[in-house]
């Protein structure tokens, strides 16, 4: 140990100068925020501020926690429509009883809070899903009829709406059954099915008188249910024959 050799003016022993330790005058000067020159109160305030800043960074960005940064909010203007479409998927697979906020959020790949944000209750969500379902089916049926002529072409078009659509859209039939069942219990859903029947009847009334249009509409609904649940569904020719009878014409048959 090396002594500085300077005599202490206070009468005490001289302070040792430790090797490798810079004297105070040789230490690098810090900025104005030098904690060594702060009063204890100022230092405490700065420490609290620094701790709060670091804590905020950890929460927002995962700094020092080994976690991934927070995912940026996704621009998703069609989120509500996607939630409704996913609700239809859940209705087709699990029925009305399977509709939960979590099940729909998982199917739509959205946060759980997004479902409750757009739809106040599960009944509200189910009703919006049924409305979308009815609008899609009614619009397609109207488009089919508006693009065809009369006579046999019209009957073939209606028959295709029954047989081909069932094969191409099996989930739609499952949702339709759920719609019928819910309409029995809920008046607001019954009003929705009534509007659906009115749209179908109006589309048919462009080609038939009103009474015949109503009869054909009833036959169409019955044939859809029968064809979907029968172990041996009717052929397209059989469907066409029944529709021809309902329309007031002679039945067409392939039998000799």
LINQUI-V891653 format. One record per backbone hydrogen bond with DSSP energy under -1.0 kcal/mol. NH is the residue of the N-H (numbers start at 1). CO is the residue of the C=O. Records with the same first field share a line. If there is no record, write none. Layout:
BEGIN
NH: CO + CO
END
This chain:
BEGIN
17: 2
21: 18
26: 23
34: 31
37: 34
43: 39
44: 40
45: 41
46: 42
47: 43
48: 44
49: 45
50: 46
51: 47
52: 48
53: 49
54: 50
55: 51
56: 52
57: 53
58: 54
59: 55
60: 56
61: 57
62: 58
65: 62
70: 60
79: 76
82: 78
83: 79
84: 80
85: 81
86: 82
87: 83
88: 84
89: 85
90: 86
91: 87
92: 88
93: 89
94: 90
95: 91
98: 95
99: 96
104: 100
105: 101
106: 102
107: 103
108: 104
110: 105
114: 111
116: 112
117: 113
118: 114
119: 115
125: 121
126: 122
127: 123
128: 124
129: 125
130: 126
131: 127
132: 128
133: 129
134: 130
135: 131
136: 132
137: 133
138: 134
139: 135
140: 136
141: 137
142: 138
143: 139
144: 140
145: 141
146: 142
147: 143
148: 145
153: 150
155: 151
156: 152
157: 153
158: 154
159: 155
160: 156
161: 157
162: 158
163: 159
164: 160
165: 160
167: 163
168: 164
169: 165
174: 170
175: 171
176: 172
177: 173
178: 174
179: 175
180: 176
181: 177
182: 178
183: 179
184: 180
186: 182
190: 186
191: 187
193: 189
194: 190
195: 191
196: 192
197: 193
198: 194
199: 195
200: 196
201: 197
202: 198
203: 199
204: 200
205: 201
207: 204
208: 204
213: 209
214: 210
215: 211
216: 212
217: 213
218: 214
219: 215
220: 216
221: 217
222: 218
223: 219
224: 220
225: 221
226: 222
227: 223
228: 224
229: 225
230: 226
239: 235
240: 236
241: 237
242: 238
243: 239
244: 240
245: 241
246: 242
247: 243
248: 245
249: 244
END
